[in-house]
C-alpha cells in the first residue's frame, strides 16, 4: 500500500505521483499493477480513515498473522537521546513478545530493557505483536529502521552488537 501524502496542498497532483511510481518498480492498481494507493493528508486527516480500512482489508486478504509465542522480531521506528532518561528507542514489535529485563541487540548497540511504555506513556511489562513501545536501557542511540533481536544473555547481546559494529565499519571502509 502506498499512501500519497500532501493532497491538501494547493496545486497537488497525486496523479503525477502515481505516474512516477513505475520508475521505482511500483505499479499501482490504476495502471494494472498489484500496489494499492491511497491519497491522504497528514495535516487535515483527509483520507486517513480510508487508508486504515485498506490496511485492514489487505491484512485480511493476505492472512497476515503474528505469533506472540514465537521468536521476537522488531524494528526501530525512531530513537533519540533524552537528557533525563538516556537513549530512548520507539520499537514496533513484529513477532513474539518483548519483556522488561530482556537483553536486546538493536543495530550496533545493545542493552537490557529497564522500562517500557506505550503511546499513552503507561508502563508495560510485556508487548506483543504490532505493539509500538518506547524502551529504555540501551547503551547508545540506535538508528531508525534497525532490527531488534532478543539475546539469551548480556554477553551474547554484547558480542552480537560488537560483531555488527565491525561489519558496519568494514562496509564503510
C-alpha positions as CSV (number, residue, x, y, z in Angstrom):
1,X,0.0,0.0,0.0
2,X,1.4,3.4,-1.0
3,X,0.0,6.5,0.8
4,X,0.2,9.6,-1.4
5,X,0.5,12.4,1.1
6,X,0.0,16.2,0.9
7,X,-3.2,16.1,-1.2
8,X,-4.4,19.1,0.8
9,X,-1.7,21.4,-0.8
10,X,-2.8,23.8,-3.5
11,X,-1.6,22.5,-6.8
12,X,-1.1,19.0,-5.5
13,X,-1.2,16.5,-8.3
14,X,-1.5,12.9,-6.9
15,X,-1.9,11.6,-10.5
16,X,1.6,12.7,-11.3
17,X,3.0,10.8,-8.3
18,X,1.1,7.7,-9.4
19,X,2.6,8.1,-12.9
20,X,6.1,8.3,-11.4
21,X,5.8,5.1,-9.3
22,X,6.6,2.7,-12.1
23,X,10.0,4.3,-12.4
24,X,10.7,2.7,-9.0
25,X,9.2,-0.7,-9.9
26,X,6.0,0.1,-8.1
27,X,3.0,-0.5,-10.3
28,X,-0.3,1.0,-8.9
29,X,-3.6,-0.8,-9.3
30,X,-4.8,2.1,-11.5
31,X,-2.1,1.0,-14.1
32,X,-2.8,-2.7,-13.8
33,X,-0.4,-3.5,-11.0
34,X,-0.7,-5.0,-7.6
35,X,0.0,-1.9,-5.4
36,X,-2.9,-0.2,-3.7
37,X,-2.7,3.6,-3.5
38,X,-4.5,5.9,-1.1
39,X,-4.4,9.7,-1.2
40,X,-4.1,11.2,2.3
41,X,-3.4,14.4,4.1
42,X,-1.4,14.1,7.3
43,X,-2.2,17.7,8.1
44,X,-6.0,17.6,7.8
45,X,-6.5,13.8,8.2
46,X,-8.3,13.6,4.9
47,X,-8.1,10.0,3.5
48,X,-6.7,8.5,6.7
49,X,-9.8,6.5,7.6
50,X,-9.8,5.1,4.1
51,X,-6.1,4.2,4.4
52,X,-6.7,2.4,7.7
53,X,-9.6,0.4,6.1
54,X,-7.3,-0.5,3.2
55,X,-4.6,-1.7,5.6
56,X,-7.1,-3.9,7.4
57,X,-8.6,-5.2,4.2
58,X,-5.1,-6.0,2.8
59,X,-4.0,-7.8,6.0
60,X,-7.2,-9.9,5.9
61,X,-6.7,-10.8,2.2
62,X,-3.0,-11.7,2.8
63,X,-4.0,-13.5,6.0
64,X,-1.2,-11.8,8.0
65,X,-0.8,-13.2,11.4
66,X,1.9,-12.8,14.1
67,X,2.8,-15.4,16.7
68,X,3.1,-13.9,20.2
69,X,4.9,-17.0,21.4
70,X,7.4,-17.2,18.6
71,X,10.9,-15.7,18.4
72,X,11.0,-12.0,18.9
73,X,11.4,-9.7,15.9
74,X,11.1,-5.9,16.0
75,X,12.2,-2.7,14.3
76,X,13.2,0.8,15.5
77,X,10.7,3.4,14.4
78,X,12.5,6.3,15.9
79,X,15.2,6.9,18.5
80,X,16.6,9.9,20.4
81,X,18.8,10.8,23.3
82,X,16.7,12.1,26.2
83,X,18.6,14.3,28.7
84,X,17.0,12.7,31.8
85,X,16.4,9.1,30.5
86,X,19.3,8.4,28.2
87,X,18.9,6.6,24.8
88,X,15.2,6.1,24.1
89,X,14.0,3.9,21.2
90,X,10.5,3.5,19.9
91,X,10.1,-0.1,18.7
92,X,7.4,-1.8,16.7
93,X,7.0,-5.4,17.8
94,X,6.6,-7.5,14.6
95,X,6.6,-11.0,16.1
96,X,7.0,-12.6,19.5
97,X,6.7,-10.8,22.9
98,X,9.1,-8.3,24.4
99,X,9.5,-8.2,28.2
100,X,11.2,-5.9,30.7
101,X,14.6,-7.4,31.6
102,X,15.2,-8.8,28.0
103,X,18.7,-8.4,26.7
104,X,18.3,-6.8,23.3
105,X,20.5,-6.1,20.3
106,X,19.4,-3.1,18.3
107,X,21.6,-2.4,15.3
108,X,25.1,-2.0,16.6
109,X,24.1,-1.3,20.2
110,X,22.7,-3.5,23.0
111,X,21.2,-3.2,26.4
112,X,18.8,-4.6,29.0
113,X,15.3,-3.3,28.9
114,X,14.8,-1.3,32.1
115,X,11.4,0.3,31.3
116,X,8.8,0.1,28.6
117,X,5.9,2.5,27.9
118,X,3.1,2.6,25.3
119,X,2.0,5.5,23.2
120,X,0.0,6.9,26.2
121,X,3.0,6.9,28.5
122,X,1.7,3.9,30.5
123,X,4.2,1.5,31.8
124,X,4.1,-2.0,30.3
125,X,5.8,-5.3,31.4
126,X,5.2,-7.1,28.1
127,X,4.5,-6.1,24.5
128,X,3.0,-8.4,21.9
129,X,2.9,-8.3,18.1
130,X,2.0,-5.0,16.4
131,X,2.6,-3.0,19.6
132,X,4.7,0.2,19.4
133,X,6.7,0.7,22.6
134,X,9.3,3.1,23.9
135,X,12.2,1.3,25.6
136,X,14.9,2.5,28.0
137,X,18.2,0.7,28.8
138,X,20.2,0.8,25.6
139,X,23.9,1.7,25.6
140,X,23.6,4.1,22.6
141,X,21.0,5.6,20.3
142,X,20.1,3.2,17.5
143,X,19.2,4.2,14.0
144,X,15.7,4.3,12.6
145,X,15.0,1.0,10.8
146,X,17.5,-1.0,12.8
147,X,16.3,-4.5,13.6
148,X,15.8,-5.6,17.2
149,X,16.6,-9.0,18.5
150,X,16.5,-10.6,21.9
151,X,19.7,-12.3,23.1
152,X,19.9,-15.1,25.7
153,X,22.2,-13.2,28.0
154,X,24.1,-9.9,28.2
155,X,27.3,-11.4,27.0
156,X,25.6,-12.8,23.8
157,X,24.0,-9.4,23.2
158,X,27.3,-7.6,23.6
159,X,29.1,-10.0,21.2
160,X,26.4,-9.7,18.6
161,X,26.4,-5.9,18.8
162,X,30.2,-5.7,18.5
163,X,30.1,-8.1,15.5
164,X,27.6,-5.9,13.8
165,X,29.6,-2.8,14.5
166,X,32.7,-4.4,13.0
167,X,30.7,-5.3,9.9
168,X,29.4,-1.8,9.6
169,X,32.9,-0.3,9.8
170,X,34.1,-2.7,7.1
171,X,31.3,-1.7,4.8
172,X,32.0,2.0,5.4
173,X,35.7,1.5,4.6
